[in-house]
Amino acid sequence: MSPIEFVCVGSIIIDDIVYPDGRTDMAVLGGGVTHCAAGVAVWDVRPTVLASIGTGLPPEIQARLERDFDLTYVRYLDLPQIRAWQVFEWDGKRSEIFRVEDYHSFLIDPLPDDVPLAVRDARAVTVLRYADDFLRFREVFGAATILWEPDQYFMVPENLAALQAALPKADIVSPNLLEAGLTYGEKEPETILRRMLDDGAKVVALRMGELGSLVAQQGVPGFLHIPAVPVPKVIDVTGAGNAYCGGFLVGWQRTHDLRLASFYGAVSASFAIEFVGVLDATIQNFAHIRDQRLAWLQSQVPG
């Protein structure tokens, strides 16, 4: 039996979105692992999802998950499905307010020891967790290429030492600019990136929203600025960073080229912002649009 190619570890969440103008979108499929897995799926890959699902999940969302992802190893909990308000401000700030009493179980499940033996030989893995859990997943997945996306609640100044200790264990680390800046007490993207490399990070993809991403690799001089891909209309920015991580991992696994991997990430993120909730890679002409966006990036950032 061939090893599983791509695995995404994280949480599946039902989002109730509130926009700054008062508009709402209710019962939207979300969660970091779902957006990340969709970013992987952009590149004609069906990723395996390691997460938990509770009771009361809407049937249409269950069907969507089954259509797009391998749910063989998803764990089903006898708890109400995790659900959260996602409240956006005009400046882009997002507040997440959980709507169920026990949400913590979904944020930590599965634990590293729960990973089935059949999954432990996976070739490439994304992990959206705190540092201590990431380090345990690093041991479980052995030789896999691992992209660590530090959990947003982990990225605070008091966790700087834990971040620094974990960075050398990740093959790729991808925080967003605001969270990384808060943790390091820095504002300039170049300074943050340099500090992460000095702390032992091998590959860093610093996500900067509409400003694109800034990427660097240990031992390779300089930084690469990758612009955000322009899209006809921005619908919802939720999950764009997660989708970037999924796309980046596919690009890195296929090419081991920092520039090309960043392009894959940027293209995945561009689709994420065009959908309410998780991007849909089954729309008409999707592959053609994807390849056009990849070609645009190649013209903007020559090799």
C-alpha positions in Angstrom: 0.0 0.0 0.0 1.4 3.4 -1.0 2.0 6.0 1.7 -0.6 8.8 2.0 0.7 11.8 0.2 -0.8 14.8 2.0 -2.3 15.0 5.5 -3.8 18.1 7.1 -4.1 18.3 10.9 -6.4 20.8 12.6 -10.1 21.6 13.3 -13.3 21.6 11.3 -15.5 24.5 12.5 -18.9 25.8 11.4 -18.7 29.5 11.1 -21.4 32.2 11.5 -19.9 35.2 9.8 -20.7 38.8 10.7 -19.3 41.5 8.3 -18.6 45.1 9.3 -21.7 46.3 7.5 -24.0 44.0 9.4 -24.4 41.3 6.7 -24.2 37.7 7.9 -23.5 34.3 6.4 -24.7 31.5 8.7 -23.7 27.9 9.0 -20.6 28.2 6.7 -18.1 25.4 6.5 -14.8 26.6 8.0 -12.0 25.7 10.3 -8.3 26.0 9.7 -7.8 22.4 8.6 -10.7 22.6 6.1 -9.4 25.8 4.5 -5.8 24.3 4.4 -7.0 21.0 2.9 -8.9 23.0 0.2 -5.7 24.9 -0.6 -4.1 21.5 -1.2 -7.0 20.3 -3.3 -6.5 23.3 -5.7 -3.6 21.3 -7.1 -5.5 18.2 -8.0 -4.7 16.4 -4.8 -7.2 14.8 -2.4 -5.7 15.3 1.1 -6.4 13.2 4.1 -7.9 15.2 7.0 -7.1 14.5 10.6 -9.7 16.3 12.7 -12.9 15.7 14.7 -16.6 16.0 13.8 -19.3 16.4 16.4 -23.0 15.8 16.4 -25.4 18.0 14.5 -23.2 18.7 11.5 -25.5 19.8 8.6 -25.8 17.0 6.0 -24.8 19.3 3.2 -21.6 20.1 4.9 -20.9 16.4 5.6 -21.4 15.8 1.9 -19.1 18.6 0.9 -16.3 17.3 3.2 -16.7 13.7 1.8 -16.6 15.0 -1.7 -13.4 17.0 -1.4 -11.3 15.2 1.2 -10.4 11.8 2.5 -12.2 11.5 5.8 -11.2 7.9 6.5 -9.4 8.9 9.7 -11.7 11.6 11.0 -12.8 11.0 14.6 -16.4 11.4 15.5 -17.1 12.9 19.0 -20.3 12.6 21.0 -20.4 16.4 21.5 -22.2 19.2 19.7 -20.3 20.2 16.6 -17.9 23.1 17.3 -19.4 26.4 15.9 -18.2 30.0 16.2 -19.1 33.6 15.4 -16.5 35.1 13.1 -16.9 38.9 13.6 -15.0 41.2 11.2 -14.2 44.8 11.7 -13.6 47.4 9.0 -9.8 47.2 9.6 -9.8 43.5 8.9 -9.6 42.4 12.5 -11.5 39.2 13.2 -12.9 38.1 16.5 -13.8 34.4 17.0 -16.4 33.6 19.6 -17.2 29.9 20.1 -20.9 29.0 20.4 -20.6 25.6 22.1 -19.7 24.8 25.7 -17.0 22.3 24.8 -14.9 23.6 22.0 -11.6 22.7 23.5 -12.0 19.0 22.7 -12.2 19.8 19.0 -9.2 22.1 19.1 -6.9 19.4 20.5 -8.4 16.2 18.9 -6.8 14.1 17.6 -3.8 14.0 19.9 -0.5 12.9 18.3 -0.8 9.5 20.0 -4.2 9.0 18.2 -2.7 9.2 14.7 -3.4 5.8 13.1 -0.4 3.7 12.0 -1.6 3.9 8.4 -1.2 7.7 8.4 2.2 7.9 10.0 4.1 7.2 6.8 2.5 10.2 5.1 4.9 12.2 2.9 3.8 15.7 3.7 1.8 17.1 6.6 0.4 20.5 7.7 -0.1 21.0 11.4 -2.1 23.9 12.8 -1.4 23.6 16.6 0.5 25.0 19.5 4.2 24.3 19.7 4.0 21.4 22.2 1.5 19.5 20.0 3.5 20.3 16.9 6.6 18.8 18.4 4.8 15.6 19.3 3.3 15.4 15.8 6.8 15.9 14.4 7.9 12.7 16.2 4.8 10.8 15.1 5.2 11.7 11.4 8.9 10.8 11.3 10.4 11.5 7.9 7.4 13.5 6.5 7.9 17.1 5.3 5.9 19.2 7.9 4.6 22.7 7.4 3.8 24.1 10.8 1.2 26.9 11.0 1.3 28.1 14.6 -2.1 28.5 16.1 -3.3 32.1 16.3 -3.9 31.7 20.1 -0.3 30.5 20.6 1.3 33.5 18.9 1.7 35.9 21.9 4.8 37.3 23.5 4.9 35.0 26.4 5.2 32.0 24.0 8.3 33.4 22.2 10.7 30.9 23.9 8.4 27.9 23.0 8.2 29.2 19.4 12.0 29.5 19.2 12.5 26.0 20.5 10.1 24.5 18.0 11.2 26.4 14.9 14.2 24.1 14.1 11.9 21.0 14.0 9.7 22.4 11.2 10.6 21.9 7.6 8.5 25.0 6.8 6.8 27.5 9.2 4.2 29.9 8.1 2.8 32.5 10.6 0.9 35.6 9.6 2.6 39.0 9.9 0.4 40.4 12.7 0.8 37.3 14.9 4.5 36.9 14.3 5.1 40.6 14.9 3.2 40.4 18.2 5.2 37.4 19.3 8.6 38.9 18.5 7.8 42.5 19.4 8.7 43.6 15.9 6.9 45.4 13.1 9.1 45.1 10.0 8.5 41.9 8.0 12.2 41.6 7.1 13.2 41.9 10.7 10.7 39.2 11.8 11.8 36.9 9.0 15.5 37.3 9.9 14.9 36.6 13.5 13.0 33.4 12.7 15.9 32.2 10.5 18.3 33.1 13.3 16.2 31.0 15.6 16.7 28.0 13.4 13.7 28.0 11.0 14.6 26.2 7.7 12.0 27.8 5.4 9.7 30.7 6.5 6.6 31.9 4.6 5.4 35.0 6.3 1.8 35.7 5.2 0.9 39.4 4.9 -2.7 39.3 3.6 -3.2 41.8 0.7 0.5 42.6 0.7 1.3 39.0 -0.3 4.0 37.0 1.4 7.7 37.3 2.3 9.6 34.1 2.1 13.1 32.9 2.9 15.2 29.8 3.2 18.0 29.0 5.6 21.4 29.4 3.9 20.0 31.2 0.8 20.7 34.9 0.7 17.9 37.4 0.5 14.1 37.3 0.7 11.5 36.9 -1.9 8.4 39.1 -1.9 5.4 37.3 -3.5 2.5 39.6 -4.4 -1.1 38.6 -3.7 -2.9 37.5 -6.8 -5.5 40.0 -7.9 -9.0 38.6 -8.2 -12.2 40.1 -9.7 -13.9 40.5 -6.3 -12.9 39.8 -2.7 -15.8 38.0 -1.0 -14.5 36.7 2.3 -10.9 36.6 3.5 -11.5 33.9 6.2 -9.1 31.0 5.7 -7.0 32.5 3.0 -3.8 32.1 5.1 -4.7 28.4 5.8 -5.3 27.9 2.1 -1.9 29.5 1.4 -0.2 26.9 3.7 -1.9 24.0 1.9 -0.8 25.3 -1.5 2.7 26.1 -0.4 3.2 22.5 0.9 2.1 21.0 -2.4 4.4 23.4 -4.3 7.3 22.6 -2.0 6.8 18.9 -2.1 6.6 18.9 -5.9 9.4 21.3 -6.7 11.5 22.0 -3.6 11.8 25.5 -5.0 11.0 28.4 -2.7 9.7 30.7 -5.4 7.4 28.1 -7.0 6.1 26.9 -3.7 5.2 30.4 -2.8 3.3 30.8 -6.1 1.3 27.7 -5.3 0.4 29.2 -1.9 -0.5 32.5 -3.3 -2.8 30.9 -6.0 -4.6 28.8 -3.4 -5.1 31.9 -1.2 -6.5 33.8 -4.2 -9.3 31.3 -4.6 -10.1 31.3 -0.8 -11.0 35.0 -0.8 -13.5 34.5 -3.7 -15.8 32.2 -1.7 -17.9 32.5 1.5 -16.3 29.7 3.5 -14.2 27.0 2.0 -13.1 27.5 -1.6 -14.6 25.1 -4.2 -12.1 23.7 -6.7 -14.9 22.0 -8.7 -16.2 25.2 -10.3 -16.2 25.5 -14.1 -12.8 26.2 -15.7 -11.1 26.1 -12.4 -7.9 24.5 -13.6 -7.6 27.0 -16.5 -8.1 30.0 -14.0 -5.6 28.4 -11.6 -2.9 28.0 -14.3 -3.5 31.6 -15.5 -2.9 32.9 -12.0 0.3 30.8 -11.7 1.5 32.2 -15.0 0.8 35.8 -13.8 2.9 35.2 -10.7 5.7 33.8 -12.9 5.6 37.0 -15.0 5.7 39.2 -11.8 8.5 37.4 -10.0 10.9 36.0 -12.6 13.2 33.2 -11.6 
